[in-house]
Amino acid sequence: MTKDQTQRILKISVFLIFFGRAWQHLFWDAPYRTFFWDESLLKPIIEGLFNTSWQEYATSERTDQIIQNGIKTNGFIYLIAAISSLAIRKEVSKLFRIPILIGGISLVLLTLLMTKEKFYHAAQFFEHSIQFGLPLVLLYSYSKRLKIERLILILKILIAFTFFSHGLYAFGFYPVPGKFVDMTIHIFGFSESNAIAFLYVAGILDFILAILIFIPKVQIYALWYAVIWGLLTALARIVANFYWEFPLQSIHQNLYEVLYRLPHGLTPLLVILSIKKQSGPKIKKAAHIMDSPPAKLKI
């Protein structure tokens, strides 16, 4: 596996994140109203600076339209970032860095809004570590200071944060999301109690995974589990919510969630390939030493 091939997987992963979010923003919704309709935060500004009552601001169709236009504008930013992530090359990396960087910062802000919407649960923020972290990793991969060991460590940290945080919800440390339970019931046909028990075990495995990927002797096995589980949990979004009566609508409503979650499985795969790439030169060097004729003793 060459550097170009591993970088291609990284570029595809970042593209999927940005394209999925672009799809969401252009056709559906995003939690920006959790900020713009926060009365405790914005009321003093709206009434003091703009001389408008909060009731008038919050119920205004114009306000809602401005927010909606802002969401769509952000969708176009994500779309440009998605195209840039595929187009970026070493020769023209500076040209595409800015859209990717802006898109990455926007993902961090989006994650903060989702965290606010979920009562500031820390796990809600760190569960998206791969999604807002990979664009920055892509930019780092084009840096002259790139070191494969550091790249692997960064990716492992993103994986650990993502899976551990996901596990906190599945385990029940935070209230188990009804969406998790519903997907498990629809896919496997479990009862609600069995679905919760299944998620409990899955959460424990997420915790174990977050530790094992840092242990050299077992890291590959843990990473392969992360590949499989990451891809399955991404695909579950559309499998659990697909209806044959409305196939196109089902895809349109749910595929974007699959797209920006697929990197949860692709990132561990990228680490596996990077580890193999890193170990290749060491094996060749060791073989060269073994094949070299013994040095003659000078007397």
N, C-alpha and C positions, 0 to 999 in steps of 0.2 A: 504494500500500500504506500504510494508516494505521497509527498506533501500536497501535490495538486489534488489528489483524490480525496484526502482527508479534508482539505479546505473546501472542496466541492460539496461535501456533506454538510459542512458548517454553513456554507452559503445557502444551500437548500433549506436548512433548518431555520435560518433567520428569515428567509423569504416566506416560509410557511407562517411564521409568527406574524410578520407584518401584513401579509395578504389576508390572513384570518381576521386580524383586527380591522383591516380596511373594509372587508366584507361586512363585519359587524357594524361599523360606524356609518357606512354608506347606505345600508339597507335596514338596519335594525336600531338599536339604541345602546347607550353607554351611560354609566352612572354619574354624569356631570351635574345633574340636578341635585345630587346629594350635597354638593358644595353651593351651587347658586341658589338653592332654596333653603339654605341653613339660616333660619331666622336669628338665632343667637349670635351668629358670626357676622352676618351681613346687614342686619336691620339698622345698626348705627350708621353704617356707610350709606345705605340707600336713603334713609330718612334725613341724615345730616348733610351729606354731600350732594345728593341729587334732589333733595326737597320733595321726595315722593313717599307716600305712605307704604308701609310694608304690604298691606292688603292689596293695594293697587298694583304693586310690583309683582307679587306672587301670583296674582290671578290674571295678569295681563297676557293676552295672546301674543303680543309683540315680544314680550320677554321670553315666552316659550319658543317662539320662532327664532329668536336670536340664539338661544341655546341649541336648538336643532341645527341651525346653520353652522354653528361652531363644531358640533359633532361631525357633520358631513365634511367640513373643512379638514378636520383631523383625520377623517377617513382618506382624503386625498393625500395628506402628508404620509400616512402609512403606506399608501399605494406607491408613491414615489420612492419611499424607503425600501419597499419590497423589490421594485425594479432595480434600484441601486445595489441591493445586496447580491443580486445575480450578476449584475454588470461589472461590479468592482473587480479590478485586476491590478497587479503590481505596478504596471506601467501607468495606470490612470487612477490610482487609489485615492489621490487627493480630491479628484472630481466628485467621487461618490461618498466620501467620508461624511460630509455635512448632512445630507439627507438621512443617512444611517444613524448619525449621532443624534440628530433632532428626533428621529423616530424612537431611538432608545430612551431618550429623556422623557418623551411623551408616554412611553410604556411605564416608566417609573411613576409618573404623575397619575396615570390611569390606575395603577396598582394601589397607590395611596388613597384614591377615591373609593376603590372597592373595599379597602381596609376600613375606611371611615364608615362605609355603608354597612359593614359587618361588625360594628361596635368596637373598632380598633383592635380586633384580634391580631396579634403578631403573626400567627400562622397564616392568616389570609394574605399578608404581604409576602412572606418568605415562600409560600407555596408557588408563587410566580417567579421565583429566582431565575429559573432557566429562561423564561420568556423575556424578562427585561435585562438579563445578563448576557445572553448570547450575542446581541448586536455589538456590545462592547468587546466581547471576545473576538468577534469577526474583525473589528478594527485593530485589535491587538495582534491578530495573526498576520497583519500586513506591516507590523512594526519591525524596525531593524533590530530591536532589542528582544525579539521573540526567542523564547527558550521553551523547548518541548516539555521539559519537566514542569515548568511553571504553568504552561497551558493545561497540562493534565491535572495539576493540583487545583487550578481555578475551576475547571469543569467538574471535578469531583465535589468541590465545595457547593457549587450550584445544584448538583444532583442531590447531595445530602440535604441541603436546606429544603429543596422542593419535595422530596419524598418524605422527610421527617415531618414537615408541616402538613402535608396531605394525610399522613398517618395520625396526626393529632385529632383531625376531624373524624376519620374512620374509626379510631380507637374509642372516641367518645370523651376525650379531654375537653373539647368544646362540644356543644350540641351537635349531634350527627345530622348533617344536612339532609332534609327530606328528599332532595334530588338524588343523593347517593343511595338511599333506601329504595326509592322508586325504580332507579335503573337496575339495581340488583334483583328486585322482584320481577321486573319485566323481562330481563335477560334469562334468569335462571328459574323463574317460577317459584321462588322461595316464598315462605310466609314472612310476615314482617319481622317476627322474632328471629327466624333463621337468617334473614338478610342482615340484621343488626349484628348477629354473631359472626357472620362471614366478614363483615366490615371490620369487626373487632380484631379478628385474626389478621386480616390484611394490614391493619394499622400497626400491629406488632411486627409484622414482616418488614414494613416500611422503616421502622426504628432500627431493626437489625441490619437492614441493607445500608442505612446511612452510616453505620459503623464499619461494616465489612469491606466497603469499597476502599478503605484506607489501609487495609491489611494485605500486604503483597501476595501472600500465599493463597488467599481466597478471593482476591478482588475481582478476578475475571468471572468467577461464578456469580458473584453478587451483581456485577455489571450486566451480565446476560439476563439475570432475573429482572433487572431494572429496564432493560430493553423490551422484554416481553410484556411486563406489567405496564410500562409507560405507554406502549402502543395499544394495548388492550383497553386501558382506561380512556385513552383518546377516542378509540373507535366505538367505545360503549355509548358515547354521546349520541351517535346516530343510530346504532343498533337498537337502543332502548326506546328511541323516539321516532322510529320509522314506521309509517303506516302505508300499506299497499294501496289503500283507497286514495291517498294523496301523496304519491311518490315524489313528485317534483317539489311540492311544498315542504315535505318532510326534509328533503335534502337542503333546500334553501334556508330553512329555519335552524338547522343543526350542524351543517357541514363546517361552518366557520369555526365552531367550537372544537371540532376534530382537528382542523388545520393548525391552529395555534397551540394545540396540545401534542401533536405528533412529535415535536422536538423533545418531549419528555422521554421518548424512547430512542430517538436518534442521537441524543447527546451521550448517553451511556455507550452506544455503539461507536461513536466518535472517539471516546476514551479508550475503548478496547483496541481500535485500530491504531490509535496513537501510541499505546503501550507496546503493541507488536512492532510498530515502526521504530520505537525507541530501543527495543531489545534487539532488533536486527543487527545494527552495527556492532553491538557488544558481542553477539554470537560470532560474527565474522572476525572480529578482532581476536577473540579467544581461539578460534580455529586457526588463524594466521600464526599465532604464537605457538600452538601445538605443532603446526606443520613446519615451523622454522627449524633449521638444523641447529644442534646444540653448539653453543659458543665454545671455541677452543680455549683450553686453559693455557695461560702464559706462565712459563716457569722461569 
